[in-house]
Amino acid sequence: MAATSSSSKSSSSSSPQLVAAALLVAVLVAAEAVCDMSNEQFMSCQPAAAKTTNPPAAPSQACCDALAGADLNCLCGYNNSPWMSVYNIDPKRATELPAKCGLATPPNC
């Protein structure tokens, strides 16, 4: 019994972070738009912001079009969010995308 309660304590210590990440993913998948971007539009930018691709891909025209209509200040608010790793996104690369698309990056991003 002691081993069981010990293992449940160790798994519960990481569980709030996992639950938060899972909830954010569920919200993104279920939501029609986040920061004025649909999930499909958001995912069009993922290859250009992927943290495991070296060098990163250039943003596609679909990504740039999506960013042009997005609330970039809102998107910047997600830079330190745990869901960035769920989507394999490097926050630094993500903040470079607007400039690569010829858009102004918000000053506090």
The first five atom37 places (N, CA, C, CB, O) and aatype in JSON, in Angstrom:
{
  "aatype": [12, 0, 0, 16, 15, 15, 15, 15, 11, 15, 15, 15, 15, 15, 15, 14, 5, 10, 19, 0, 0, 0, 10, 10, 19, 0, 19, 10, 19, 0, 0, 6, 0, 19, 4, 3, 12, 15, 2, 6, 5, 13, 12, 15, 4, 5, 14, 0, 0, 0, 11, 16, 16, 2, 14, 14, 0, 0, 14, 15, 5, 0, 4, 4, 3, 0, 10, 0, 7, 0, 3, 10, 2, 4, 10, 4, 7, 18, 2, 2, 15, 14, 17, 12, 15, 19, 18, 2, 9, 3, 14, 11, 1, 0, 16, 6, 10, 14, 0, 11, 4, 7, 10, 0, 16, 14, 14, 2, 4],
  "atom_mask": [
    [1, 1, 1, 1, 1],
    [1, 1, 1, 1, 1],
    [1, 1, 1, 1, 1],
    [1, 1, 1, 1, 1],
    [1, 1, 1, 1, 1],
    [1, 1, 1, 1, 1],
    [1, 1, 1, 1, 1],
    [1, 1, 1, 1, 1],
    [1, 1, 1, 1, 1],
    [1, 1, 1, 1, 1],
    [1, 1, 1, 1, 1],
    [1, 1, 1, 1, 1],
    [1, 1, 1, 1, 1],
    [1, 1, 1, 1, 1],
    [1, 1, 1, 1, 1],
    [1, 1, 1, 1, 1],
    [1, 1, 1, 1, 1],
    [1, 1, 1, 1, 1],
    [1, 1, 1, 1, 1],
    [1, 1, 1, 1, 1],
    [1, 1, 1, 1, 1],
    [1, 1, 1, 1, 1],
    [1, 1, 1, 1, 1],
    [1, 1, 1, 1, 1],
    [1, 1, 1, 1, 1],
    [1, 1, 1, 1, 1],
    [1, 1, 1, 1, 1],
    [1, 1, 1, 1, 1],
    [1, 1, 1, 1, 1],
    [1, 1, 1, 1, 1],
    [1, 1, 1, 1, 1],
    [1, 1, 1, 1, 1],
    [1, 1, 1, 1, 1],
    [1, 1, 1, 1, 1],
    [1, 1, 1, 1, 1],
    [1, 1, 1, 1, 1],
    [1, 1, 1, 1, 1],
    [1, 1, 1, 1, 1],
    [1, 1, 1, 1, 1],
    [1, 1, 1, 1, 1],
    [1, 1, 1, 1, 1],
    [1, 1, 1, 1, 1],
    [1, 1, 1, 1, 1],
    [1, 1, 1, 1, 1],
    [1, 1, 1, 1, 1],
    [1, 1, 1, 1, 1],
    [1, 1, 1, 1, 1],
    [1, 1, 1, 1, 1],
    [1, 1, 1, 1, 1],
    [1, 1, 1, 1, 1],
    [1, 1, 1, 1, 1],
    [1, 1, 1, 1, 1],
    [1, 1, 1, 1, 1],
    [1, 1, 1, 1, 1],
    [1, 1, 1, 1, 1],
    [1, 1, 1, 1, 1],
    [1, 1, 1, 1, 1],
    [1, 1, 1, 1, 1],
    [1, 1, 1, 1, 1],
    [1, 1, 1, 1, 1],
    [1, 1, 1, 1, 1],
    [1, 1, 1, 1, 1],
    [1, 1, 1, 1, 1],
    [1, 1, 1, 1, 1],
    [1, 1, 1, 1, 1],
    [1, 1, 1, 1, 1],
    [1, 1, 1, 1, 1],
    [1, 1, 1, 1, 1],
    [1, 1, 1, 0, 1],
    [1, 1, 1, 1, 1],
    [1, 1, 1, 1, 1],
    [1, 1, 1, 1, 1],
    [1, 1, 1, 1, 1],
    [1, 1, 1, 1, 1],
    [1, 1, 1, 1, 1],
    [1, 1, 1, 1, 1],
    [1, 1, 1, 0, 1],
    [1, 1, 1, 1, 1],
    [1, 1, 1, 1, 1],
    [1, 1, 1, 1, 1],
    [1, 1, 1, 1, 1],
    [1, 1, 1, 1, 1],
    [1, 1, 1, 1, 1],
    [1, 1, 1, 1, 1],
    [1, 1, 1, 1, 1],
    [1, 1, 1, 1, 1],
    [1, 1, 1, 1, 1],
    [1, 1, 1, 1, 1],
    [1, 1, 1, 1, 1],
    [1, 1, 1, 1, 1],
    [1, 1, 1, 1, 1],
    [1, 1, 1, 1, 1],
    [1, 1, 1, 1, 1],
    [1, 1, 1, 1, 1],
    [1, 1, 1, 1, 1],
    [1, 1, 1, 1, 1],
    [1, 1, 1, 1, 1],
    [1, 1, 1, 1, 1],
    [1, 1, 1, 1, 1],
    [1, 1, 1, 1, 1],
    [1, 1, 1, 1, 1],
    [1, 1, 1, 0, 1],
    [1, 1, 1, 1, 1],
    [1, 1, 1, 1, 1],
    [1, 1, 1, 1, 1],
    [1, 1, 1, 1, 1],
    [1, 1, 1, 1, 1],
    [1, 1, 1, 1, 1],
    [1, 1, 1, 1, 1]
  ],
  "atom_positions": [
    [[0.81, -1.2, 0.0], [0.0, 0.0, 0.0], [0.85, 1.25, 0.0], [-0.92, 0.0, 1.19], [0.54, 2.2, -0.72]],
    [[1.93, 1.27, 0.8], [2.77, 2.47, 0.87], [3.36, 2.79, -0.49], [3.88, 2.29, 1.9], [3.46, 3.95, -0.86]],
    [[3.75, 1.76, -1.24], [4.32, 2.0, -2.56], [3.28, 2.59, -3.49], [4.88, 0.71, -3.15], [3.6, 3.45, -4.32]],
    [[2.03, 2.14, -3.37], [0.97, 2.66, -4.22], [0.71, 4.13, -3.96], [-0.3, 1.86, -4.02], [0.61, 4.92, -4.9]],
    [[0.6, 4.5, -2.67], [0.32, 5.9, -2.38], [1.52, 6.77, -2.72], [-0.06, 6.09, -0.9], [1.35, 7.93, -3.1]],
    [[2.74, 6.24, -2.61], [3.94, 7.0, -2.97], [3.96, 7.27, -4.46], [5.21, 6.24, -2.54], [4.27, 8.38, -4.88]],
    [[3.63, 6.26, -5.29], [3.64, 6.47, -6.73], [2.53, 7.4, -7.16], [3.52, 5.14, -7.45], [2.69, 8.16, -8.12]],
    [[1.39, 7.36, -6.46], [0.32, 8.28, -6.84], [0.67, 9.71, -6.47], [-0.99, 7.87, -6.16], [0.25, 10.64, -7.16]],
    [[1.45, 9.9, -5.4], [1.9, 11.25, -5.05], [2.85, 11.78, -6.1], [2.58, 11.25, -3.67], [2.74, 12.95, -6.49]],
    [[3.79, 10.96, -6.58], [4.75, 11.44, -7.56], [4.06, 11.73, -8.89], [5.87, 10.43, -7.75], [4.44, 12.69, -9.57]],
    [[3.07, 10.94, -9.28], [2.38, 11.22, -10.54], [1.47, 12.42, -10.41], [1.59, 10.0, -10.98], [1.22, 13.12, -11.4]],
    [[0.95, 12.67, -9.21], [0.06, 13.82, -9.06], [0.83, 15.13, -9.05], [-0.75, 13.69, -7.79], [0.24, 16.18, -9.31]],
    [[2.15, 15.1, -8.75], [2.92, 16.35, -8.73], [3.07, 16.93, -10.13], [4.29, 16.11, -8.12], [3.18, 18.15, -10.26]],
    [[3.09, 16.11, -11.17], [3.19, 16.62, -12.52], [1.82, 16.74, -13.18], [4.09, 15.73, -13.36], [1.69, 17.3, -14.26]],
    [[0.81, 16.23, -12.54], [-0.51, 16.19, -13.13], [-1.15, 17.57, -13.36], [-1.4, 15.38, -12.28], [-1.81, 17.73, -14.38]],
    [[-1.0, 18.58, -12.49], [-1.61, 19.88, -12.8], [-1.09, 20.46, -14.11], [-1.35, 20.85, -11.67], [-1.87, 21.04, -14.86]],
    [[0.2, 20.32, -14.38], [0.76, 20.84, -15.62], [0.22, 20.05, -16.82], [2.29, 20.78, -15.59], [-0.11, 20.64, -17.85]],
    [[0.13, 18.75, -16.69], [-0.4, 17.93, -17.77], [-1.87, 18.22, -18.02], [-0.2, 16.45, -17.46], [-2.31, 18.27, -19.16]],
    [[-2.62, 18.41, -16.95], [-4.04, 18.72, -17.08], [-4.2, 20.07, -17.77], [-4.73, 18.74, -15.69], [-5.06, 20.22, -18.65]],
    [[-3.39, 21.05, -17.39], [-3.47, 22.38, -18.02], [-3.16, 22.28, -19.51], [-2.5, 23.38, -17.34], [-3.86, 22.87, -20.33]],
    [[-2.12, 21.54, -19.86], [-1.77, 21.37, -21.27], [-2.89, 20.66, -22.03], [-0.45, 20.59, -21.41], [-3.23, 21.05, -23.15]],
    [[-3.44, 19.62, -21.44], [-4.52, 18.89, -22.09], [-5.75, 19.77, -22.29], [-4.89, 17.64, -21.28], [-6.41, 19.71, -23.33]],
    [[-6.06, 20.58, -21.29], [-7.21, 21.49, -21.42], [-6.98, 22.52, -22.51], [-7.48, 22.19, -20.09], [-7.9, 22.82, -23.27]],
    [[-5.78, 23.06, -22.6], [-5.5, 24.04, -23.65], [-5.6, 23.4, -25.03], [-4.11, 24.65, -23.45], [-6.13, 24.01, -25.96]],
    [[-5.1, 22.19, -25.16], [-5.2, 21.49, -26.44], [-6.67, 21.25, -26.77], [-4.43, 20.14, -26.39], [-7.08, 21.45, -27.91]],
    [[-7.45, 20.84, -25.79], [-8.88, 20.6, -26.03], [-9.58, 21.88, -26.44], [-9.55, 20.02, -24.77], [-10.44, 21.86, -27.32]],
    [[-9.22, 22.98, -25.81], [-9.83, 24.26, -26.17], [-9.46, 24.64, -27.6], [-9.38, 25.37, -25.2], [-10.32, 25.08, -28.36]],
    [[-8.19, 24.47, -27.96], [-7.76, 24.81, -29.31], [-8.45, 23.94, -30.36], [-6.26, 24.68, -29.44], [-8.86, 24.43, -31.41]],
    [[-8.57, 22.66, -30.06], [-9.2, 21.75, -31.02], [-10.69, 22.03, -31.13], [-8.96, 20.3, -30.6], [-11.25, 21.99, -32.23]],
    [[-11.33, 22.31, -30.0], [-12.78, 22.52, -30.01], [-13.17, 23.92, -30.45], [-13.34, 22.25, -28.64], [-14.26, 24.12, -30.99]],
    [[-12.3, 24.87, -30.24], [-12.65, 26.26, -30.54], [-12.65, 26.5, -32.05], [-11.68, 27.22, -29.85], [-11.87, 25.9, -32.8]],
    [[-13.52, 27.37, -32.47], [-13.52, 27.76, -33.87], [-12.34, 28.68, -34.16], [-14.85, 28.44, -34.25], [-11.77, 28.63, -35.25]],
    [[-11.98, 29.5, -33.2], [-10.86, 30.42, -33.41], [-10.21, 30.76, -32.07], [-11.33, 31.7, -34.12], [-10.89, 30.92, -31.06]],
    [[-8.9, 30.87, -32.09], [-8.13, 31.35, -30.96], [-7.28, 32.49, -31.51], [-7.24, 30.2, -30.3], [-6.53, 32.31, -32.47]],
    [[-7.4, 33.64, -30.9], [-6.66, 34.83, -31.36], [-6.97, 35.11, -32.83], [-5.13, 34.63, -31.16], [-6.1, 35.54, -33.59]],
    [[-8.21, 34.88, -33.21], [-8.68, 35.09, -34.58], [-8.04, 34.16, -35.6], [-8.44, 36.51, -34.99], [-7.95, 34.5, -36.78]],
    [[-7.58, 32.99, -35.16], [-7.04, 31.96, -36.05], [-7.77, 30.66, -35.79], [-5.49, 31.78, -35.84], [-7.95, 30.26, -34.64]],
    [[-8.19, 29.99, -36.85], [-8.77, 28.66, -36.68], [-7.65, 27.67, -36.38], [-9.57, 28.22, -37.95], [-6.47, 27.99, -36.57]],
    [[-8.01, 26.51, -35.92], [-7.0, 25.48, -35.65], [-6.25, 25.14, -36.94], [-7.66, 24.2, -35.06], [-5.04, 24.93, -36.91]],
    [[-6.96, 25.08, -38.05], [-6.32, 24.79, -39.34], [-5.3, 25.88, -39.69], [-7.39, 24.67, -40.46], [-4.19, 25.58, -40.15]],
    [[-5.67, 27.15, -39.49], [-4.75, 28.24, -39.77], [-3.54, 28.17, -38.85], [-5.46, 29.6, -39.63], [-2.4, 28.34, -39.28]],
    [[-3.8, 27.92, -37.57], [-2.72, 27.8, -36.6], [-1.75, 26.71, -37.03], [-3.28, 27.5, -35.2], [-0.53, 26.91, -37.01]],
    [[-2.27, 25.57, -37.41], [-1.42, 24.44, -37.8], [-0.66, 24.7, -39.1], [-2.26, 23.19, -37.94], [0.35, 24.05, -39.35]],
    [[-1.14, 25.63, -39.93], [-0.4, 25.95, -41.15], [0.93, 26.63, -40.83], [-1.25, 26.86, -42.07], [1.84, 26.63, -41.65]],
    [[1.05, 27.2, -39.64], [2.29, 27.85, -39.21], [3.21, 26.93, -38.42], [1.96, 29.07, -38.38], [4.37, 27.25, -38.21]],
    [[2.7, 25.8, -37.98], [3.48, 24.91, -37.12], [4.8, 24.47, -37.75], [2.66, 23.69, -36.78], [5.81, 24.47, -37.05]],
    [[4.86, 24.09, -39.03], [6.15, 23.66, -39.59], [7.23, 24.74, -39.53], [5.96, 23.23, -41.03], [8.41, 24.42, -39.36]],
    [[6.84, 25.99, -39.65], [7.82, 27.07, -39.63], [8.26, 27.44, -38.21], [7.25, 28.3, -40.31], [9.25, 28.15, -38.03]],
    [[7.54, 26.96, -37.21], [7.89, 27.26, -35.81], [8.3, 26.01, -35.04], [6.71, 27.92, -35.11], [8.53, 26.07, -33.84]],
    [[8.38, 24.87, -35.73], [8.71, 23.61, -35.06], [10.09, 23.66, -34.44], [8.63, 22.44, -36.04], [11.06, 24.1, -35.06]],
    [[10.18, 23.19, -33.18], [11.47, 23.24, -32.5], [12.39, 22.1, -32.89], [11.26, 23.23, -31.01], [13.57, 22.14, -32.56]],
    [[11.89, 21.09, -33.57], [12.72, 19.93, -33.91], [13.16, 19.93, -35.37], [11.97, 18.66, -33.61], [13.76, 18.95, -35.83]],
    [[12.88, 20.98, -36.12], [13.28, 21.06, -37.52], [14.42, 22.05, -37.67], [12.07, 21.46, -38.42], [14.28, 23.22, -37.32]],
    [[15.55, 21.58, -38.19], [16.7, 22.46, -38.4], [17.22, 22.31, -39.81], [17.81, 22.16, -37.39], [17.56, 21.2, -40.22]],
    [[17.28, 23.38, -40.55], [16.75, 24.71, -40.21], [15.23, 24.69, -40.31], [17.34, 25.8, -41.15], [14.65, 23.82, -40.95]],
    [[14.58, 25.67, -39.66], [13.12, 25.7, -39.73], [12.64, 26.01, -41.15], [12.56, 26.75, -38.75], [13.33, 26.68, -41.92]],
    [[11.47, 25.51, -41.48], [10.88, 25.78, -42.78], [10.46, 27.24, -42.86], [9.66, 24.85, -43.04], [10.18, 27.87, -41.84]],
    [[10.43, 27.77, -44.05], [9.91, 29.12, -44.25], [8.39, 29.06, -44.05], [10.27, 29.7, -45.68], [7.77, 28.04, -44.34]],
    [[7.79, 30.14, -43.54], [6.33, 30.12, -43.39], [5.65, 30.04, -44.75], [5.84, 31.37, -42.62], [6.06, 30.7, -45.71]],
    [[4.62, 29.23, -44.82], [3.86, 29.08, -46.07], [3.0, 30.31, -46.29], [2.99, 27.8, -46.04], [2.79, 31.12, -45.39]],
    [[2.49, 30.45, -47.52], [1.58, 31.56, -47.8], [0.32, 31.45, -46.95], [1.21, 31.6, -49.3], [-0.23, 32.46, -46.51]],
    [[-0.14, 30.22, -46.71], [-1.32, 30.01, -45.86], [-1.04, 30.5, -44.44], [-1.72, 28.52, -45.84], [-1.91, 31.1, -43.81]],
    [[0.16, 30.25, -43.95], [0.54, 30.71, -42.61], [0.57, 32.24, -42.58], [1.92, 30.14, -42.2], [0.0, 32.84, -41.67]],
    [[1.21, 32.86, -43.55], [1.29, 34.32, -43.58], [-0.09, 34.96, -43.71], [2.18, 34.78, -44.75], [-0.36, 35.98, -43.07]],
    [[-0.95, 34.36, -44.51], [-2.33, 34.87, -44.63], [-3.05, 34.77, -43.29], [-3.1, 34.09, -45.72], [-3.78, 35.68, -42.9]],
    [[-2.85, 33.65, -42.6], [-3.49, 33.46, -41.3], [-2.97, 34.48, -40.29], [-3.24, 32.03, -40.77], [-3.76, 35.06, -39.54]],
    [[-1.67, 34.7, -40.27], [-1.09, 35.67, -39.34], [-1.55, 37.09, -39.64], [0.42, 35.6, -39.39], [-1.71, 37.9, -38.73]],
    [[-1.77, 37.39, -40.91], [-2.21, 38.74, -41.3], [-3.58, 39.05, -40.71], [-2.26, 38.87, -42.83], [-3.89, 40.22, -40.45]],
    [[-4.41, 38.03, -40.49], [-5.73, 38.23, -39.93], [-5.83, 37.91, -38.45], [0.0, 0.0, 0.0], [-6.9, 38.03, -37.85]],
    [[-4.72, 37.5, -37.86], [-4.71, 37.07, -36.45], [-4.48, 38.25, -35.52], [-3.63, 36.0, -36.21], [-3.96, 39.29, -35.92]],
    [[-4.87, 38.05, -34.27], [-4.57, 39.01, -33.21], [-3.19, 38.63, -32.67], [-5.68, 39.0, -32.07], [-3.08, 37.76, -31.8]],
    [[-2.15, 39.29, -33.18], [-0.79, 38.92, -32.83], [-0.47, 39.19, -31.36], [0.19, 39.67, -33.69], [0.3, 38.45, -30.76]],
    [[-1.05, 40.23, -30.78], [-0.85, 40.47, -29.35], [-1.38, 39.3, -28.53], [-1.54, 41.78, -28.91], [-0.76, 38.89, -27.56]],
    [[-2.52, 38.78, -28.93], [-3.11, 37.63, -28.26], [-2.19, 36.42, -28.39], [-4.51, 37.31, -28.84], [-1.94, 35.72, -27.4]],
    [[-1.69, 36.16, -29.59], [-0.8, 35.02, -29.8], [0.47, 35.13, -28.96], [-0.44, 34.9, -31.27], [0.97, 34.12, -28.45]],
    [[0.99, 36.33, -28.83], [2.2, 36.53, -28.01], [1.96, 36.13, -26.56], [2.66, 37.99, -28.08], [2.9, 35.73, -25.86]],
    [[0.74, 36.24, -26.12], [0.41, 35.85, -24.75], [0.58, 34.37, -24.48], [0.0, 0.0, 0.0], [0.62, 33.95, -23.32]],
    [[0.69, 33.57, -25.52], [0.85, 32.12, -25.36], [2.32, 31.68, -25.39], [0.09, 31.4, -26.44], [2.59, 30.48, -25.31]],
    [[3.26, 32.61, -25.52], [4.68, 32.24, -25.65], [5.19, 31.37, -24.52], [5.51, 33.48, -25.72], [6.04, 30.51, -24.76]],
    [[4.73, 31.56, -23.31], [5.21, 30.76, -22.18], [4.22, 29.69, -21.76], [5.51, 31.66, -21.01], [4.32, 29.14, -20.66]],
    [[3.29, 29.38, -22.62], [2.26, 28.4, -22.31], [2.77, 26.97, -22.5], [1.02, 28.63, -23.17], [3.56, 26.73, -23.41]],
    [[2.34, 26.03, -21.66], [2.79, 24.65, -21.81], [2.31, 24.0, -23.11], [2.3, 23.83, -20.64], [2.9, 23.01, -23.54]],
    [[1.27, 24.52, -23.75], [0.82, 23.87, -24.98], [1.77, 24.09, -26.13], [-0.55, 24.38, -25.35], [1.68, 23.39, -27.13]],
    [[2.7, 25.04, -26.01], [3.69, 25.24, -27.08], [4.46, 23.94, -27.31], [4.66, 26.39, -26.73], [4.69, 23.56, -28.46]],
    [[4.86, 23.26, -26.24], [5.59, 22.01, -26.41], [4.69, 20.89, -26.9], [6.24, 21.6, -25.09], [5.15, 19.98, -27.59]],
    [[3.41, 20.94, -26.58], [2.47, 19.93, -27.07], [2.43, 19.96, -28.6], [1.05, 20.16, -26.49], [2.33, 18.92, -29.25]],
    [[2.49, 21.16, -29.16], [2.47, 21.33, -30.62], [3.87, 21.39, -31.23], [1.71, 22.6, -30.98], [4.01, 21.68, -32.41]],
    [[4.92, 21.11, -30.42], [6.3, 21.13, -30.9], [6.68, 22.51, -31.46], [6.5, 20.04, -31.97], [7.35, 22.6, -32.49]],
    [[6.26, 23.56, -30.78], [6.53, 24.92, -31.24], [7.6, 25.57, -30.38], [5.24, 25.76, -31.23], [7.53, 25.55, -29.15]],
    [[8.58, 26.14, -31.04], [9.62, 26.93, -30.38], [9.1, 28.37, -30.29], [11.0, 26.85, -31.16], [8.9, 29.0, -31.33]],
    [[8.89, 28.9, -29.08], [8.34, 30.25, -28.95], [9.16, 31.32, -29.68], [8.25, 30.62, -27.51], [8.58, 32.25, -30.25]],
    [[10.48, 31.19, -29.69], [11.33, 32.17, -30.39], [11.04, 32.13, -31.89], [12.83, 31.89, -30.11], [10.89, 33.17, -32.53]],
    [[10.97, 30.94, -32.44], [10.67, 30.81, -33.87], [9.27, 31.34, -34.18], [10.78, 29.34, -34.32], [9.05, 31.96, -35.22]],
    [[8.34, 31.08, -33.28], [6.96, 31.55, -33.5], [6.91, 33.08, -33.53], [6.02, 31.02, -32.4], [6.19, 33.65, -34.35]],
    [[7.67, 33.74, -32.67], [7.64, 35.2, -32.65], [8.37, 35.8, -33.84], [8.25, 35.73, -31.36], [8.2, 36.99, -34.13]],
    [[9.17, 35.03, -34.55], [9.85, 35.51, -35.75], [8.97, 35.41, -36.99], [11.13, 34.72, -35.96], [9.28, 36.01, -38.02]],
    [[7.88, 34.66, -36.92], [7.04, 34.43, -38.1], [6.42, 35.7, -38.68], [5.95, 33.48, -37.75], [6.45, 35.87, -39.9]],
    [[5.85, 36.6, -37.87], [5.26, 37.8, -38.49], [6.26, 38.56, -39.36], [4.71, 38.73, -37.42], [5.93, 38.96, -40.47]],
    [[7.47, 38.78, -38.87], [8.48, 39.5, -39.64], [8.82, 38.75, -40.94], [9.76, 39.7, -38.8], [9.02, 39.37, -41.98]],
    [[8.89, 37.43, -40.86], [9.17, 36.63, -42.05], [8.05, 36.73, -43.08], [9.39, 35.17, -41.67], [8.26, 36.49, -44.27]],
    [[6.86, 37.1, -42.6], [5.7, 37.27, -43.49], [5.51, 38.75, -43.88], [4.43, 36.72, -42.8], [4.52, 39.09, -44.54]],
    [[6.43, 39.59, -43.48], [6.31, 41.01, -43.81], [5.33, 41.77, -42.93], [0.0, 0.0, 0.0], [4.84, 42.83, -43.31]],
    [[5.05, 41.22, -41.76], [4.12, 41.85, -40.81], [4.91, 42.41, -39.63], [3.05, 40.84, -40.33], [6.01, 41.96, -39.33]],
    [[4.34, 43.39, -38.97], [4.97, 43.96, -37.79], [4.73, 43.05, -36.59], [4.43, 45.39, -37.5], [3.6, 42.64, -36.33]],
    [[5.8, 42.73, -35.88], [5.7, 41.94, -34.66], [5.35, 42.88, -33.51], [7.04, 41.16, -34.38], [5.99, 43.92, -33.37]],
    [[4.37, 42.55, -32.69], [4.03, 43.41, -31.54], [5.27, 43.66, -30.69], [2.91, 42.78, -30.69], [6.1, 42.77, -30.52]],
    [[5.4, 44.88, -30.16], [6.59, 45.25, -29.41], [6.86, 44.41, -28.16], [6.49, 46.68, -29.03], [8.02, 44.21, -27.8]],
    [[5.86, 43.93, -27.49], [6.05, 43.17, -26.25], [5.98, 41.67, -26.47], [5.0, 43.57, -25.23], [5.64, 40.93, -25.55]],
    [[6.31, 41.22, -27.65], [6.18, 39.82, -27.98], [7.5, 39.1, -27.79], [5.7, 39.64, -29.4], [7.58, 37.89, -28.02]]
  ]
}
